[in-house]
Amino acid sequence: MHSKRFIMIVFVFALLLGGAVGSAWGASDEAMKRYQQAETYQTQGFYDRAIDEYNQALKLDPTFARAHHGLGRAYFKKGMYQEAIAEYQEALDVEPKNAQFHQSLGAAYFSLGRLGQAEESFKKVVELSPSSAGGYYNLGVVYDRIGRYDESIAMYRKSLELNPKNPSIYNNLGLAYKHKGELNNAIRQYERAIELTKNDVDVYNNLADTYNVQGDYQQAKKWIEEGLKIAPGHVVSNLTYGEILENLGNYQEAIKRYEVALKDPSWAGYAKERIEKLKEKIK
């Protein structure tokens, strides 16, 4: 009842590399102008306009790798993952050793559930850029998703060696330990994440849920209430709180928490089911 709703993996696409390389600087002035305008539109969230400008740049220079990559990113933002993959592959045909392009390709594969190909892309990232915390992080995400928890934990640990103050890595490491059944280790990672960031409601939720699974309902209640101070309307946290209150026998208050989730189509079915069962118990 708990775990499937609490796989809150943060997927890091950005790879902190140097500036654009190769053909980006060799592009014509007009192609570069179109590319820069596309980047501006992309930053502003105007993805269709960005797509038009990237395409104009590519008409002027079909081998402009950064324009292919940018076009792929715009398609990715629109949920057009197949189109994104095609553009990333075009970019890699020109710059096969560009780790950032492999990172983006892996993200698109992951979004389509093509986890084996995502794994290969992220392996290429760390091969080309061994100091990439994001590359190891994303391998951890893939391994967690396919149930290879020891490998996931190892990748998150490697990522932490390179970026030891990133709370998202600790949060995901906690999830991997939880999925492996090592609840105390999971709790330690969530607590470390909270030390580093005080305002991430998902981390509080994951910590509370782990205590709830462990059967320590008072600690679970303490941490979910702390998280809800940050975001009182957070749907998943209200669901978690409902489950905790249910375990504590406070059915009326649990129903109120489940009612918050009725507004969200993703969770309304589950919330309605819990409410109906609790009303039966109250009768």
Backbone torsions as a table, in degrees:
resi	resn	phi	psi	omega
1	MET	NA	-26.3	-173.3
2	HIS	-94.4	-54.5	-162.2
3	SER	-62.8	-38.2	-173.6
4	LYS	-66.7	-21.6	179.7
5	ARG	-92.1	-2.4	-172.5
6	PHE	-123.7	23.9	173.5
7	ILE	-85.4	77.7	-175.6
8	MET	-96.8	68.6	-177.8
9	ILE	-81.5	126.5	175.8
10	VAL	-87.1	123.7	-175.1
11	PHE	-101.9	116.7	-176.2
12	VAL	-92.6	117.3	178.6
13	PHE	-94.1	-33.3	-172.2
14	ALA	-69.4	138.3	174.9
15	LEU	-122.1	119.4	-174.4
16	LEU	-80.8	86.0	177.4
17	LEU	-109.6	-175.0	175.7
18	GLY	-73.1	-170.0	-177.5
19	GLY	-71.3	-176.2	-179.4
20	ALA	-60.9	145.2	-177.5
21	VAL	-125.7	168.4	170.4
22	GLY	65.6	-126.0	-168.6
23	SER	-67.1	-18.5	179.2
24	ALA	-57.4	-42.0	-178.2
25	TRP	-81.1	-18.3	179.0
26	GLY	-89.8	-1.1	-178.3
27	ALA	-69.3	155.4	177.2
28	SER	-65.8	161.2	-179.9
29	ASP	-58.4	-42.1	-178.0
30	GLU	-68.6	-40.4	177.5
31	ALA	-64.0	-40.9	178.3
32	MET	-64.6	-38.5	178.3
33	LYS	-61.4	-44.9	178.6
34	ARG	-63.7	-41.4	179.3
35	TYR	-61.2	-46.0	-179.0
36	GLN	-64.7	-36.9	176.7
37	GLN	-65.8	-40.5	177.6
38	ALA	-61.3	-41.6	178.8
39	GLU	-62.4	-38.5	177.6
40	THR	-63.4	-47.4	178.3
41	TYR	-60.4	-41.4	-180.0
42	GLN	-60.1	-45.5	179.6
43	THR	-61.3	-35.5	-178.7
44	GLN	-81.7	-7.3	179.5
45	GLY	87.6	11.3	178.2
46	PHE	-93.3	77.8	-168.6
47	TYR	-70.8	-35.8	178.7
48	ASP	-65.5	-41.1	176.6
49	ARG	-64.4	-40.8	178.2
50	ALA	-60.7	-43.1	179.9
51	ILE	-59.1	-43.3	178.7
52	ASP	-60.3	-43.8	-177.8
53	GLU	-70.3	-39.9	176.1
54	TYR	-60.8	-41.8	179.7
55	ASN	-64.2	-36.7	176.8
56	GLN	-64.8	-41.2	178.0
57	ALA	-62.3	-39.0	-177.8
58	LEU	-74.9	-25.9	172.2
59	LYS	-64.7	-35.5	179.4
60	LEU	-77.9	-32.0	-179.3
61	ASP	-147.5	91.1	-177.4
62	PRO	-63.2	-15.3	179.7
63	THR	-102.4	17.8	-179.5
64	PHE	-76.6	93.7	-171.1
65	ALA	-60.5	-42.2	-178.7
66	ARG	-65.6	-31.0	176.8
67	ALA	-70.2	-40.2	174.9
68	HIS	-60.5	-44.0	-180.0
69	HIS	-64.3	-43.8	178.5
70	GLY	-62.1	-41.6	178.0
71	LEU	-62.2	-40.7	176.1
72	GLY	-61.1	-41.2	179.0
73	ARG	-63.6	-39.5	178.8
74	ALA	-65.6	-43.6	176.3
75	TYR	-60.8	-40.4	179.6
76	PHE	-59.7	-44.8	-179.4
77	LYS	-61.1	-28.5	179.3
78	LYS	-89.6	4.6	179.7
79	GLY	77.2	15.5	-179.2
80	MET	-96.1	73.4	-167.9
81	TYR	-70.4	-36.9	178.5
82	GLN	-62.9	-43.2	178.5
83	GLU	-64.6	-38.1	177.7
84	ALA	-61.8	-44.5	-179.9
85	ILE	-58.9	-43.5	-179.3
86	ALA	-60.1	-41.2	-179.4
87	GLU	-71.6	-38.9	177.7
88	TYR	-63.1	-38.5	178.6
89	GLN	-67.0	-35.7	174.9
90	GLU	-62.6	-42.7	178.6
91	ALA	-62.1	-40.7	-178.4
92	LEU	-73.1	-24.1	173.9
93	ASP	-62.4	-31.1	-179.8
94	VAL	-87.6	-41.7	-177.6
95	GLU	-127.1	76.6	-173.8
96	PRO	-67.6	-13.3	-179.6
97	LYS	-107.5	22.1	179.2
98	ASN	-89.3	107.9	-175.5
99	ALA	-63.2	-35.0	-179.6
100	GLN	-62.9	-39.1	179.1
101	PHE	-65.3	-40.6	177.3
102	HIS	-64.5	-37.3	178.1
103	GLN	-61.3	-46.1	-179.8
104	SER	-65.9	-39.7	178.0
105	LEU	-61.5	-43.2	178.0
106	GLY	-61.1	-39.0	179.3
107	ALA	-62.9	-40.1	179.5
108	ALA	-68.0	-43.4	176.6
109	TYR	-59.3	-44.6	179.9
110	PHE	-58.7	-42.9	-177.3
111	SER	-65.5	-24.2	176.7
112	LEU	-92.3	1.5	-179.0
113	GLY	77.8	13.2	179.3
114	ARG	-89.9	73.6	-166.4
115	LEU	-71.2	-33.2	177.3
116	GLY	-62.5	-42.5	178.4
117	GLN	-70.9	-34.9	175.2
118	ALA	-61.7	-44.1	178.5
119	GLU	-57.7	-46.5	-178.9
120	GLU	-62.8	-38.8	178.8
121	SER	-64.4	-44.0	-178.5
122	PHE	-71.7	-30.8	172.7
123	LYS	-62.2	-38.0	178.4
124	LYS	-64.8	-37.0	178.9
125	VAL	-58.9	-49.7	-175.8
126	VAL	-74.5	-23.7	173.6
127	GLU	-67.7	-42.5	-178.0
128	LEU	-80.9	-29.0	-177.0
129	SER	-136.1	78.6	-174.9
130	PRO	-60.5	-18.0	179.2
131	SER	-93.7	13.4	-178.6
132	SER	-82.9	101.5	175.1
133	ALA	-60.6	-36.6	-179.3
134	GLY	-64.4	-36.2	178.6
135	GLY	-63.4	-46.9	178.1
136	TYR	-65.7	-38.8	178.6
137	TYR	-57.9	-48.0	-176.7
138	ASN	-68.3	-33.3	171.8
139	LEU	-61.9	-39.2	176.0
140	GLY	-59.9	-40.3	178.6
141	VAL	-61.8	-47.1	-178.7
142	VAL	-62.0	-47.6	-177.5
143	TYR	-64.8	-36.4	176.0
144	ASP	-61.6	-44.9	-176.3
145	ARG	-63.6	-32.9	-177.4
146	ILE	-97.5	7.3	172.6
147	GLY	85.7	13.2	177.6
148	ARG	-95.4	73.2	-166.3
149	TYR	-69.4	-36.9	178.8
150	ASP	-62.0	-41.9	178.5
151	GLU	-68.5	-37.0	176.7
152	SER	-60.5	-47.6	179.8
153	ILE	-60.3	-42.3	180.0
154	ALA	-62.4	-40.1	-179.8
155	MET	-69.1	-41.1	177.2
156	TYR	-64.0	-38.3	177.5
157	ARG	-62.2	-41.6	178.0
158	LYS	-64.5	-40.5	178.2
159	SER	-62.1	-39.1	179.3
160	LEU	-67.6	-31.4	175.3
161	GLU	-59.5	-34.5	-177.0
162	LEU	-90.5	-23.4	-177.0
163	ASN	-145.2	74.0	-168.8
164	PRO	-73.7	-6.1	-178.0
165	LYS	-117.5	27.7	179.0
166	ASN	-96.3	110.7	-176.3
167	PRO	-65.6	-27.6	179.9
168	SER	-64.0	-34.7	179.7
169	ILE	-67.3	-43.5	177.8
170	TYR	-62.4	-40.2	178.8
171	ASN	-60.3	-47.7	-179.3
172	ASN	-68.4	-34.7	175.0
173	LEU	-61.4	-40.4	175.9
174	GLY	-60.7	-41.9	177.9
175	LEU	-61.9	-42.6	-180.0
176	ALA	-62.8	-42.9	176.8
177	TYR	-63.1	-39.9	179.6
178	LYS	-63.6	-44.7	179.9
179	HIS	-64.0	-29.9	177.0
180	LYS	-77.8	-14.1	180.0
181	GLY	94.2	7.3	178.6
182	GLU	-94.3	80.1	-169.5
183	LEU	-69.4	-37.6	179.3
184	ASN	-64.9	-40.5	175.8
185	ASN	-64.0	-38.5	177.8
186	ALA	-61.1	-45.3	-179.2
187	ILE	-59.6	-42.3	-179.9
188	ARG	-61.3	-38.0	-179.4
189	GLN	-70.1	-41.7	178.6
190	TYR	-63.6	-40.3	179.2
191	GLU	-62.7	-39.0	177.3
192	ARG	-65.3	-40.3	177.5
193	ALA	-60.8	-40.7	179.8
194	ILE	-67.5	-34.2	175.0
195	GLU	-59.9	-33.1	-175.5
196	LEU	-89.3	-25.0	177.7
197	THR	-144.1	123.4	-174.9
198	LYS	-93.3	-1.6	-169.6
199	ASN	-126.2	22.8	178.5
200	ASP	-101.0	101.8	-175.3
201	VAL	-62.6	-30.1	-179.2
202	ASP	-63.8	-36.4	-179.4
203	VAL	-68.0	-43.3	176.5
204	TYR	-59.9	-41.4	178.8
205	ASN	-62.1	-45.1	-178.8
206	ASN	-64.3	-38.6	177.9
207	LEU	-65.5	-46.6	179.7
208	ALA	-61.8	-43.5	-179.1
209	ASP	-62.8	-37.4	179.8
210	THR	-67.3	-42.4	174.6
211	TYR	-61.3	-37.9	179.6
212	ASN	-63.3	-44.7	177.0
213	VAL	-62.3	-36.1	-179.5
214	GLN	-71.7	-17.9	-179.7
215	GLY	93.5	6.5	177.4
216	ASP	-94.1	80.2	-170.2
217	TYR	-70.4	-30.0	179.6
218	GLN	-69.2	-42.7	175.5
219	GLN	-64.6	-39.3	177.7
220	ALA	-60.0	-44.6	179.7
221	LYS	-63.3	-41.8	179.2
222	LYS	-58.0	-48.4	-173.3
223	TRP	-76.9	-33.1	178.7
224	ILE	-70.2	-33.5	176.7
225	GLU	-67.2	-36.2	175.4
226	GLU	-63.2	-42.7	179.3
227	GLY	-65.5	-39.7	-178.8
228	LEU	-70.7	-16.3	171.4
229	LYS	-65.6	-31.5	-179.8
230	ILE	-75.7	-43.4	-175.4
231	ALA	-143.4	84.5	-175.3
232	PRO	-57.9	-28.1	-177.6
233	GLY	-94.9	7.0	-178.2
234	HIS	-60.8	115.1	-169.2
235	VAL	-62.8	-50.6	-175.4
236	VAL	-65.5	-36.2	177.3
237	SER	-65.6	-37.3	175.8
238	ASN	-66.0	-37.0	175.3
239	LEU	-63.9	-43.9	177.9
240	THR	-61.1	-43.5	178.9
241	TYR	-62.2	-40.1	176.9
242	GLY	-58.8	-43.0	179.7
243	GLU	-65.6	-39.5	179.2
244	ILE	-64.8	-47.3	-180.0
245	LEU	-63.4	-35.6	176.0
246	GLU	-60.8	-44.8	179.3
247	ASN	-65.8	-27.2	177.5
248	LEU	-85.0	-3.2	178.5
249	GLY	83.1	10.2	-179.9
250	ASN	-95.1	77.6	-169.8
251	TYR	-70.1	-37.9	-178.6
252	GLN	-62.9	-45.2	179.1
253	GLU	-68.9	-34.4	177.3
254	ALA	-62.2	-41.7	178.5
255	ILE	-59.2	-41.6	179.5
256	LYS	-60.5	-38.6	179.7
257	ARG	-69.8	-40.9	178.0
258	TYR	-64.7	-32.5	-179.7
259	GLU	-62.5	-28.7	177.0
260	VAL	-60.2	-36.7	-176.1
261	ALA	-77.7	-13.5	-179.4
262	LEU	-62.5	-21.8	-179.2
263	LYS	-78.7	-13.2	-176.3
264	ASP	-105.7	114.6	-177.7
265	PRO	-56.7	-28.7	-178.4
266	SER	-65.8	-30.0	-173.7
267	TRP	-120.2	-1.6	-174.4
268	ALA	-60.7	-40.0	-178.8
269	GLY	-62.3	-46.8	178.8
270	TYR	-63.9	-44.8	-178.8
271	ALA	-61.8	-42.9	179.2
272	LYS	-61.9	-41.1	178.3
273	GLU	-61.1	-44.8	-179.8
274	ARG	-65.8	-41.1	-180.0
275	ILE	-60.9	-46.3	-179.3
276	GLU	-61.6	-41.3	179.9
277	LYS	-66.5	-39.1	-179.9
278	LEU	-70.4	-36.8	176.9
279	LYS	-62.8	-35.2	175.9
280	GLU	-64.7	-40.3	-179.9
281	LYS	-67.4	-33.8	-177.1
282	ILE	-72.0	-30.3	-177.7
283	LYS	-56.8	NA	NA
